[in-house]
């Protein structure tokens, strides 16, 4: 008889299909809003987290990264890749999965797909930051880069910030057409633009979300005007930026975790001591966010481990009531913890 | 209709049960020997690997670590915890799982349990090092610490090094009794010892494998004599060592990856510039291993990411012919890679 694993040895696994079922049950925009609240709650207790820049493995084709963090009770990490050339080969640019574990025992308690979840948490982080930095009257958002992240951003900003119009531009018109089609029926007014200059016209918020792994300038200085909020999410590794340096020099810059953003964010183009404000300090009321209607605010977002932690904890809490998942036999659990050898040998067929 | 994930979106998962089935099919000692060859082959191409000290999250109860590496073609990482207090609570001290991925696309190609596999790869690394460092005539091994790793070490040294006698000691006689019972029928002469001093008497090789997360001295200076090889595997994090400092000063010390071993190994008790030899250089013939029969050699082993990489690749190769596994729907794979949103929405029930 083959011994069966105990409950302790099982780890709940949320597959892509399970995640899509959960997202559709809650609703895409609602889940982005929920995760934004979760992320904000964790930013409010920022000092409690173990923080480290993510650990990258760079190659010619892209990067694979591990993003760990812990709040002392729960540990989490995400595995994520970024391969700009994948799209042309029919693969996702970004795929991801994540794990939560108990700090006291080290045992994993959740394994989850995070390709879909990262799309939601990235939009959630953007709207959470915009809640503190964008003009309160913002109704129009320009979106430069209409790839896999675009619609999640649009619906998140509609739900949480009150955006009613998105102005789309992508160097590939097929991407814009795809996004516009997906946003039909959302209630958003969708304007397809032929140039980036056209897209930013009249925009209160500019979201840049392109994927080239090279220095690119998707926004030039003349395209940014007084009072705008820039949500820059496409620049996220060394050598990958989206904004002209002059824009940075005119903006008040807000970042997630400076030691990581200095390496990966738009501010890699600036001096290493150029002043930036940590977003968590704004959220805690320790630093000013937007103070004036003519100020240009820039959220130089690269994605940080605590945001994935927040999203994973949200998913974990949904498992009992809303979630579909599968238990994986991932942890060896001998009756006598010292007798791993005996467990292996007893599993042999007679 | 719910769309089904494509083959590209599936990742083979080797559960604990699958791993035990594989180990028993190949045989425990044979699999340790196979993995030792695999690890040695990767040590021979050491400069090809991206190497970094593992990334730890320390807590009062233990540590959770991520151990990534890449050979430029394949990326791998292991999640592993070390919680010395777990045993008393009925949990494993060490549990682990690991992942392999393609560097060119960033897509995972294997998820595997590694609690069992780590036990095998740790023994495999020890015997691989001993092949280069232990006296050729070694027949007797002292084993101090008779926990979960003990029997794997014993069988590995029997198979690869030709050990015929093991002398066991543990501060808990129940652990020694467990190991002795498990080694019945192995062909090894097993001697249960009442003290560590007794265990090392006449031993050619001393393996220390205890788990306390504190400075411990399981070997004192008078217990080590000329010509012995010490296989020290229990000290593996800051503040966790097993050997008296004077032993280190009399030994020629061999390590896996100095930047990690300086932090975690026995040599944390020495000056940061104390000379050590990198094991890969011995294996490549660039540095001497054992040169004289009276020399004391010390393998200050903490476990390195390439060893897990080698073990995971071995398992991955077995999947086609020998392995049982399950495909996991872990990677989102929309028809149009930019249309993640559309994929999620199309999965909604009508």
Interface residues (C-beta under 8 A of the other chain):
Chain A: X2 X5 X8 X9 X13 X15 X16 X17 X20 X21 X23 X24 X28 X50 X52 X55 X57 X59 X61 X62 X63 X64 X66 X68 X70 X72 X75 X77 X79 X81 X82 X83 X86 X87 X89 X90 X91 X92 X93 X95 X97 X99 X101 X103 X104 X105 X106 X107 X108 X113 X115 X116 X119 X146 X147 X148 X149 X150 X151 X152 X175 X178 X179 X182 X328 X329 X330 X331 X332 X333 X334 X336 X337 X338 X339 X340 X341 X342 X343 X344 X345 X347 X348 X349
Chain B: X2 X5 X8 X9 X13 X15 X16 X17 X20 X21 X23 X24 X28 X50 X52 X55 X57 X59 X61 X62 X63 X64 X66 X68 X70 X72 X75 X77 X79 X81 X82 X83 X86 X87 X89 X90 X91 X92 X93 X95 X97 X99 X101 X103 X104 X105 X106 X107 X108 X113 X115 X116 X119 X146 X147 X148 X149 X150 X151 X152 X175 X178 X179 X182 X328 X329 X330 X331 X332 X333 X334 X336 X337 X338 X339 X340 X341 X342 X343 X344 X345 X347 X348 X349
